[in-house]
Amino acid sequence: MIPRGAAARSGKVITFYKLQIMIKKLPLWAKIFLGMGLGILWGLIAVWTGWESFTVDWIKPWGTIFLKLLKLIAVPLILVSLIKGISSLKDISKLSRIGYKTILIYILTTVFATSVGLAMVNVLKPGDVFPVEKQEQYREKFSGQIEVRQESAREIKKQSPLHFFEEMIPENIFHAAGDNSKMLQIIFFAILFSIALVLVPGEKTQVVKDFFDGLNNVILKIVDLIMRFAPIGVFALMAALVVDYSGDADIFTALGMYMLTVVVGLFILILLLYPLLIRVFAKIRIPDFLRGILPAQLVAFTTSSSAATLPVTLKQVTGELKVSKPIANFVLPVGVTINMDGTSCYQAIAAVFIAQVFGIDLTLTQQLTIVLTATLASIGSPGIPSGSIVMLIIVLNSVGLPIEGLALILGVDRPLDMLRTAVNITGDSTVASIVARSEGELGYQA
């Protein structure tokens, strides 16, 4: 006979083994969701039990490692995928056509997103309910951060109107490749290299194309390996976030209406605008689109970085939405740099919210100025966590709003940054699908 204790232990082992098998069979998005949920649960437990230091010292580093791995592969992925995608087009006129479509659609969706933000903030008027006594408290708390960002904004304001194009050209491609904020320079070099590769006769460049084909396969395998670590990384990032904000519950309470306005505006984009565009212009069923892009949205939400999420976005857009690799390899990296719909929507809401708090009535002309400035500023926003804060100062300056108002929103910027990053990559995926459908390079059948 088997002892009762041994039988119980055997049953536990079998149950644990079954649980492992079940988890392994889960799709990627479900594993990431599981990691996110467990991370929030761990963070709450850590706050209640006083394990904040343990979480910061032993849990948070795994999230940092995951984020670094994504950033590590971002530059090589952009460079190689763009070169491989553009060089495979073999037709410069087609490249020009795709480029025009991509930029035009990106600009149109950004203007719409900014308009949505303005509409929401004017309807809900979150600034009218902000406690006056808290204004000075937040000015003092975040004064140091405001000064740093204001100095950055001054430097940007001094720049020539053509600085954007000037900054696009790298002096040294290796120096640009060592800095994730120089994505635009990487893209410029990749496009220039690819065009030259197309123009040179095929037999002379075949060895170069073969090299990048092989390198692309290796990088995609690296992405696959990194994504196996995604649930753990997401768990660590969410646990650390809950612990970091455990002492700031009063901020969430005081600014709840502002956060609600931003969230509603962003959800209008992610649940109404993009699904409508994807159904009408790309002919993809909305549930299939939302399910296909969900893993990338979750990674964007936890990392707050469009650039770091790019490997996952590429994988989902080509694998699940069936966008051809040449189109995806061109449209998505460009989108990381110039398409920030979530950011532009947020900047419009934040600017008017600050005006409402300080009792400043904005004219229609000033609000139209916000639309234009937020659209242009979002194009220049780096695809890194909280990169839009510096650009928001430019939006505030454009209509003469007090920079001190940033203190009112800095405390809750992190969770909103997470959501608007998810919106940004959803917009990139939508545009990639539309462009692919217009070129007959979308394998999806409705």
WORA-V376850 format. One record per residue. N is the residue number from 1. RES is the residue in one letter. PHI is phi in degrees with one decimal (NA if undefined). Layout:
BEGIN
<<N RES PHI> <N RES PHI>>
END
This chain:
BEGIN
<<1 M NA> <2 I -87.3> <3 P -54.6> <4 R -59.8> <5 G -63.8> <6 A -65.9> <7 A -64.4> <8 A -64.1> <9 R -64.5> <10 S -62.7> <11 G -63.0> <12 K -65.5> <13 V -63.3> <14 I -63.3> <15 T -63.3> <16 F -62.7> <17 Y -64.4> <18 K -63.2> <19 L -63.0> <20 Q -60.4> <21 I -62.4> <22 M -62.0> <23 I -65.3> <24 K -62.4> <25 K -80.3> <26 L -66.7> <27 P -66.6> <28 L -56.9> <29 W -62.2> <30 A -69.2> <31 K -63.5> <32 I -67.0> <33 F -59.1> <34 L -61.9> <35 G -61.9> <36 M -63.8> <37 G -63.1> <38 L -66.0> <39 G -64.7> <40 I -63.3> <41 L -60.9> <42 W -62.4> <43 G -60.0> <44 L -65.1> <45 I -62.3> <46 A -61.9> <47 V -66.6> <48 W -69.9> <49 T -101.1> <50 G 79.9> <51 W -95.0> <52 E -59.1> <53 S -63.9> <54 F -62.1> <55 T -64.2> <56 V -66.1> <57 D -81.8> <58 W -118.2> <59 I -101.8> <60 K -54.2> <61 P -56.4> <62 W -68.4> <63 G -68.2> <64 T -63.1> <65 I -61.6> <66 F -61.3> <67 L -62.9> <68 K -66.3> <69 L -63.6> <70 L -65.5> <71 K -67.1> <72 L -58.6> <73 I -92.9> <74 A -61.5> <75 V -65.7> <76 P -58.1> <77 L -65.7> <78 I -61.7> <79 L -60.7> <80 V -70.3> <81 S -66.7> <82 L -65.6> <83 I -61.9> <84 K -66.1> <85 G -68.3> <86 I -71.9> <87 S -65.6> <88 S -80.3> <89 L -70.4> <90 K 61.0> <91 D -151.5> <92 I -63.2> <93 S -64.8> <94 K -66.8> <95 L -61.3> <96 S -62.5> <97 R -62.5> <98 I -64.1> <99 G -61.8> <100 Y -60.8> <101 K -60.8> <102 T -60.8> <103 I -65.9> <104 L -62.4> <105 I -65.9> <106 Y -58.9> <107 I -65.1> <108 L -63.6> <109 T -67.6> <110 T -67.3> <111 V -61.6> <112 F -63.2> <113 A -62.3> <114 T -63.3> <115 S -64.8> <116 V -61.4> <117 G -59.6> <118 L -63.6> <119 A -62.1> <120 M -64.6> <121 V -71.5> <122 N -77.6> <123 V -79.0> <124 L -84.0> <125 K 47.8> <126 P -63.9> <127 G -67.7> <128 D -71.5> <129 V -106.5> <130 F -76.3> <131 P -64.9> <132 V -62.4> <133 E -66.1> <134 K -87.2> <135 Q -59.6> <136 E -65.2> <137 Q -59.3> <138 Y -74.8> <139 R -61.7> <140 E -69.2> <141 K -65.6> <142 F -112.2> <143 S -60.9> <144 G -63.9> <145 Q -64.3> <146 I -63.9> <147 E -61.5> <148 V -62.8> <149 R -69.7> <150 Q -67.3> <151 E -64.6> <152 S -61.7> <153 A -66.2> <154 R -61.5> <155 E -62.2> <156 I -66.3> <157 K -66.5> <158 K -73.0> <159 Q -71.9> <160 S -65.1> <161 P -57.5> <162 L -95.3> <163 H -60.6> <164 F -56.3> <165 F -74.5> <166 E -63.4> <167 E -72.1> <168 M -68.3> <169 I -92.0> <170 P -79.5> <171 E -77.3> <172 N -145.1> <173 I -64.5> <174 F -72.0> <175 H -67.2> <176 A -63.0> <177 A -67.3> <178 G -90.5> <179 D -135.3> <180 N -65.7> <181 S -82.4> <182 K -100.6> <183 M -58.5> <184 L -62.4> <185 Q -68.1> <186 I -62.2> <187 I -62.6> <188 F -60.4> <189 F -63.5> <190 A -62.7> <191 I -65.4> <192 L -61.0> <193 F -61.9> <194 S -67.3> <195 I -61.9> <196 A -62.9> <197 L -65.4> <198 V -72.2> <199 L -74.1> <200 V -77.0> <201 P -50.4> <202 G -56.0> <203 E -66.5> <204 K -84.0> <205 T -116.5> <206 Q -59.3> <207 V -64.6> <208 V -68.8> <209 K -63.2> <210 D -62.9> <211 F -61.1> <212 F -71.1> <213 D -61.6> <214 G -65.6> <215 L -64.2> <216 N -62.6> <217 N -63.6> <218 V -64.4> <219 I -64.5> <220 L -62.9> <221 K -67.2> <222 I -61.4> <223 V -58.8> <224 D -61.2> <225 L -65.7> <226 I -63.6> <227 M -69.3> <228 R -65.8> <229 F -89.7> <230 A -56.1> <231 P -58.3> <232 I -68.4> <233 G -62.5> <234 V -64.8> <235 F -56.0> <236 A -66.6> <237 L -64.4> <238 M -69.7> <239 A -61.6> <240 A -65.3> <241 L -63.9> <242 V -62.1> <243 V -65.7> <244 D -61.5> <245 Y -100.5> <246 S -63.0> <247 G -92.1> <248 D -114.8> <249 A -62.7> <250 D -64.6> <251 I -65.3> <252 F -63.6> <253 T -68.7> <254 A -66.6> <255 L -105.6> <256 G -59.0> <257 M -67.1> <258 Y -63.5> <259 M -61.3> <260 L -60.7> <261 T -62.3> <262 V -63.5> <263 V -62.2> <264 V -61.8> <265 G -59.5> <266 L -68.7> <267 F -71.8> <268 I -61.3> <269 L -68.7> <270 I -79.7> <271 L -110.0> <272 L -117.5> <273 L -62.8> <274 Y -64.5> <275 P -58.6> <276 L -64.0> <277 L -63.6> <278 I -68.4> <279 R -78.0> <280 V -75.3> <281 F -99.6> <282 A -103.8> <283 K 60.9> <284 I -100.1> <285 R -63.4> <286 I -58.8> <287 P -60.0> <288 D -66.4> <289 F -64.6> <290 L -63.5> <291 R -69.8> <292 G -69.0> <293 I -93.2> <294 L -55.2> <295 P -57.3> <296 A -66.6> <297 Q -61.5> <298 L -66.5> <299 V -66.4> <300 A -61.8> <301 F -63.1> <302 T -83.6> <303 T -93.4> <304 S 57.4> <305 S -139.7> <306 S -65.3> <307 A -66.5> <308 A -67.8> <309 T -82.9> <310 L -51.2> <311 P -56.4> <312 V -71.9> <313 T -60.3> <314 L -59.4> <315 K -63.1> <316 Q -72.6> <317 V -66.6> <318 T -80.8> <319 G -80.9> <320 E -99.5> <321 L -89.0> <322 K 65.2> <323 V -74.6> <324 S -61.7> <325 K -62.3> <326 P -58.4> <327 I -67.6> <328 A -61.4> <329 N -67.3> <330 F -96.3> <331 V -69.1> <332 L -68.1> <333 P -60.4> <334 V -64.3> <335 G -63.0> <336 V -57.6> <337 T -89.7> <338 I -116.3> <339 N -108.2> <340 M -130.9> <341 D -61.3> <342 G -61.6> <343 T -66.4> <344 S -67.0> <345 C -61.6> <346 Y -63.6> <347 Q -63.4> <348 A -62.9> <349 I -64.8> <350 A -61.7> <351 A -63.2> <352 V -70.4> <353 F -58.7> <354 I -62.9> <355 A -61.7> <356 Q -64.7> <357 V -61.1> <358 F -88.6> <359 G 70.8> <360 I -101.7> <361 D -88.0> <362 L -92.3> <363 T -75.4> <364 L -61.4> <365 T -62.1> <366 Q -64.6> <367 Q -70.6> <368 L -66.7> <369 T -62.9> <370 I -62.9> <371 V -58.5> <372 L -65.4> <373 T -67.3> <374 A -64.8> <375 T -63.5> <376 L -68.6> <377 A -65.9> <378 S -66.2> <379 I -64.7> <380 G -89.7> <381 S -71.2> <382 P -68.4> <383 G -82.4> <384 I -128.5> <385 P -54.4> <386 S 59.7> <387 G -65.1> <388 S -80.3> <389 I -63.0> <390 V -61.4> <391 M -68.3> <392 L -64.4> <393 I -59.8> <394 I -63.9> <395 V -62.9> <396 L -62.8> <397 N -63.8> <398 S -63.4> <399 V -121.2> <400 G 71.0> <401 L -86.8> <402 P -67.4> <403 I -64.5> <404 E -58.4> <405 G -62.4> <406 L -57.8> <407 A -59.9> <408 L -72.4> <409 I -117.2> <410 L -62.4> <411 G -63.1> <412 V -112.6> <413 D -69.9> <414 R -58.3> <415 P -63.2> <416 L -70.4> <417 D -61.5> <418 M -61.6> <419 L -70.8> <420 R -69.3> <421 T -67.4> <422 A -62.2> <423 V -65.6> <424 N -58.0> <425 I -74.5> <426 T -67.7> <427 G -63.4> <428 D -58.5> <429 S -66.4> <430 T -62.9> <431 V -64.2> <432 A -59.9> <433 S -67.5> <434 I -65.7> <435 V -63.0> <436 A -62.9> <437 R -63.2> <438 S -67.0> <439 E -99.1> <440 G 69.4> <441 E -122.1> <442 L -114.4> <443 G -80.2> <444 Y -69.8> <445 Q -119.7> <446 A -70.4>>
END
